[in-house]
Amino acid sequence: MSQQKIINLKYLREISDGEPVMIREIIEMFISQVPEFIENLKLFLNEKRYVELGKEAHKAKSSVMIVGMDQLGKRLKELQLLTEHGEGSERYQEYVEEFINLCNQSIIELEEELRAL
């Protein structure tokens, strides 16, 4: 039984006209951005810098959406809105952990896609 994929490159293929070089560049850019997003989200969460946490969630949202992680994009939007309203800080950790887990899993899938290009 195969595991449900996290990524969906349909949107990326549409905006790139299926051009393998462009697809490869965007995937590689995403993979290179993830560690920085993770580092910043953890830092801002641990230091209770919630305004910055929300801004980082907003930046990360655009990146995850391009590789078809729409559900995670919605969750990052929720986190962003919560931080903007100063609400639900007890749940911020859960959002950050979800981001880390899903992004780590997506990198494995994206590396498979790169090998197939």
N, C-alpha and C positions, 0 to 999 in steps of 0.2 A: 504494500500500500504506500503510495507516494504521499509525501507531506504537502500540504497546501503551500503554494508559493506565496511569498510576501510581496515580491516585486511584480509589476506588470508593465512591460516595456512598450505596450501598444501606443501610448501617448508619445513616448520618446521616438518611436519609429515613425509616427505621423509627422511630428514637427521636424524630423531630420530627413523626410522622404526616404526612409530606409537606408540612408547613406552610412555604411559600416564605419567609416573613419570618424564621422561626427558622433555616432552612437558610442564608439569606443572612447572618444575624448570626454563625452559627458559622463559616462560610467566611471572612467578613471578619476575625473574631477570629484564626483560624488564620493568615491571611496577615499580619496585623499582628504576630503572635508570632514568626514565622520569623526575621526579622532579629536579634531579641534572642537567640534560641536559637543562631544561627550565631555571633554575636559572643561569647557566653559560652563556647560549646564551643571556639572558636579560642583565646580568652584562657586558659582553664583548661588546654588542651592545651599551648600555648606556654610557660606558666608552670609546667608539670608539677604542677598542682594537681589530681591525679587523683581525689581524693575528690569535689571539686566537679564535676569532669567527669562522674563517674558519676551524681551527683544531677541534673545538668542533662539528661543522657541520659534519666533516668527521667521528668523533667517533659516533655521533648519527646515521649517515647513516647506518652503519653496523647493529646497533640494530633494526632500523625500517625495514630494508630489511628482517631480519630473521622472522618477523611476517607478511611478505607479503605486506608491505606498499611501493611497488616499486615506485609509482609516487612520494611519499614524498622523497624516497631515491634519485631519480633523481633531485628533487628540492634542496636537501641538497648538492648534488654534484655541482649544478649550483652555489649555495652560496659559497661553498668552492673555486671554480675556480675564482669567482668574487673577493673574498677577496685576493686570491693569486696574482691576477693581479692588485689589487687596483682599481677596476672598480665598478661602479654601487652602491656606498654606499647609495644612496638615496633609494634603493630598499631593503636593508638588513632587515629593520623593517618588511616588508611584508613577507619575508621568515620566520622570527622568529615567527611572529603571526600565520602563516600557520602551522608551526611545532607545536606550542602550541595547537591550535584548533584541529588538527588532532590527536595528541597524546592523548589529553584528551578524545576525542571520542573513540579512539582505546582502551583505558583502560576500558571503559564501556563494549565494545565488548569482550575484553580479560577476564574480570571478569566473563562474561556469559560463556565463553568457559571453564574457570576453574571450574565453578559450574557443567558443563556438563561432565567433565572428571571423 
